[in-house]
Amino acid sequence: MEPIVLFVPYIASSTNTRQHWTARKREVDACHVLVRNAVRRAGIGRVVVPVDLTFRPRLGKGVRRRDTSNYSLSLKHLEDGLVAAGVLPDDRGEYVRRVILEPPEVDRKAGTGTWIEISKAVER
């Protein structure tokens, strides 16, 4: 399987942010729509082999940097969005072997969002 690279124009609130559950649900629902649209535009089908997921936030104009681990909420929403879009059958360990969160890239001339790379899991 060749790696699949996808850009989703989404970064969640910081892991440190407290939200009412209804606000969090709206955020998750919006993320799932954005993932579904990005998957559709890219023509990505279902992935049936175990995968490693790599996430790299991209910070555009006016977006503050955070500690790398504070993007973990984005990672979870995007991973769930891949399941909701039908790309992954589930996000349990037999389907998603490894999740990697890379530090953000800063490109003030580009749009804010997250790069996702889906690659065949490396067997150990």
N, C-alpha and C positions, 0 to 999 in steps of 0.2 A: 504494500500500500504506500503510495506517495503521500507525503505530508499534505494536509489541507490547511491553508491559511485563510483566515476570515477576519475582517474588521467589523466590529459592532460599535456604533456610536453611543456607548454607554459606559459610565462609571458610577457606581452606587455611592451612597453616602458613606462617610468614613465608618469603620468598625466602631469607633469611639462615640458615634452619634446615637443618642437615644431617640427612638421614634415610637409613636403610638402604632399599634399593630395595623390599623387601617391605612396609615401613611406608608408603612412598610409594604403592605399588600399592593397598594397602587404602584409603588416603585418596582416591585417584582413583576407585576403584570405588564408594565411599560417595557421592562427589560425583555420579557418573553416575546412581545410583539416585535421589538427591534431585532432580536435574534432570528425570529421566524422570517422577517423581511430580508435580512442579510443572507440567510441560508437559501432562500428562494432566489434572490438575485445571483448568488454564486452557483446555483444549480447543484448544491450538495445533496447527496442521497444518504441513505442509512449506512452507518458504519457497523459492521458485524464482528470485527476483531477487537480484542482488548486494546485500549489506547492509553497514551500519555497525553495530557492536556497541558499546554504551556500558555500562560496569560501574560501579556505585557501591556500595561496601561500606556496610553499616549495622551500627554497633557498639551492641549492647545492654548490659545490666547486666554489669559486671565484665570487659569485654573491653578490653584495652589498645589505645591508638592506636599506629600504626606510620607510618613514612614511606610516602607514597602508593605509591611504586614497589614496596614490599614486599608489596603485595597482588597483584602480577603473577602469582604462581603460582595464585592463585584464578582469575584471569582465564583462564589456559590450561586449567585443569581444567574450568571452566564452559563454555568454548567447545567443548572436546572432548565434554562432556556433551550439548551441543546437537546435535552431529553424531551421537553415539550414540543420542540420542532420536529421530532422524530429522527434526528441524526444519531442519537445514542439510544439504545434500548432502555438503559437505566444508568444511574451514576454510582451503583454499588461497585465494590472492589473487583468483581469478575469482569466488569466492562471498562472501568476507569482504574488503571493500575497506579498511575502517578499523576499528581497535580503539581505543576511548577508555577510559582508566581515570581516573575522577574521584576526588577526595579523599573519604574516608568521611564519612558523616553520623553523628552521635552522637545516639542516642535510647535512653536508659537504661531506658525503660519498654517498649520494643519488642523483638522478637526479633532476634538477630544473624543476618546473612546478607548476600546481595548482590542488589541490583536490577540487572536486565539489560534494556536497551532494544534491540530489534531494529528498525532502520528501513531503508528503502530507501536504498541508497548514493547519495550526492550525486555527480553527474558533474562532473568538473573539466575 
